[in-house]
Amino acid sequence: MRSELNQTSLIDRYLFRQLDEEETQVFEAKLLVNEALAEKVAAQRLAHRLIRRHIQAEERHRFETIYRLLITDTTFADQIKKIFA
């Protein structure tokens, strides 16, 4: 279990470009010869991408909600109209 956590941490450091040049070269050499490791890296990369998309969707929803609240607030809408009039 501990070694798996260490490997996950190492993969994260690789994906986030936190390894130094030598560590990166060693890790990439391991990727070439270790198919299981390459699959784990691909899976972790996909997980990061999905997490980013989820966060972006949540942020977009939050901004849309704020926009709807502000635009329906007549005081705010009037102030914006005055600014751009």
DADAZI-V821694 format. One record per residue. N is the residue number from 1. SS is DSSP state (h for helix, s for strand, l for the rest). PHI is phi in whole degrees, -180 to 180 (* if undefined). NEAR is the number of other C-alpha atoms within 12 Angstrom. Layout:
# DADAZI-V821694
N,SS,PHI,NEAR
N,SS,PHI,NEAR
This chain:
# DADAZI-V821694
1,l,*,7
2,h,-64,8
3,h,-67,9
4,h,-67,12
5,h,-64,11
6,h,-63,12
7,h,-66,20
8,h,-62,22
9,h,-63,19
10,h,-63,26
11,h,-62,31
12,h,-59,25
13,h,-62,20
14,h,-66,27
15,h,-65,25
16,l,-92,16
17,l,55,15
18,l,-105,15
19,l,-87,19
20,l,-75,14
21,h,-59,12
22,h,-66,12
23,h,-61,17
24,h,-64,21
25,h,-63,15
26,h,-64,16
27,h,-64,26
28,h,-66,22
29,h,-65,15
30,h,-63,18
31,h,-61,20
32,h,-68,15
33,h,-106,13
34,l,-120,14
35,h,-63,14
36,h,-64,14
37,h,-65,22
38,h,-61,22
39,h,-66,17
40,h,-66,22
41,h,-64,29
42,h,-62,20
43,h,-66,18
44,h,-69,24
45,h,-61,21
46,h,-63,16
47,h,-60,17
48,h,-61,18
49,h,-62,15
50,h,-65,14
51,h,-64,14
52,h,-61,14
53,h,-62,14
54,h,-63,14
55,h,-63,14
56,h,-62,14
57,h,-64,14
58,h,-63,14
59,h,-64,14
60,h,-60,14
61,h,-62,14
62,h,-63,14
63,h,-67,15
64,h,-63,14
65,h,-63,14
66,h,-62,15
67,h,-59,15
68,h,-62,15
69,h,-64,15
70,h,-69,17
71,h,-71,18
72,h,-87,14
73,l,-80,14
74,h,-61,13
75,h,-63,13
76,h,-65,17
77,h,-60,18
78,h,-64,15
79,h,-62,14
80,h,-66,15
81,h,-62,12
82,h,-66,10
83,h,-62,9
84,l,-98,8
85,l,-81,8
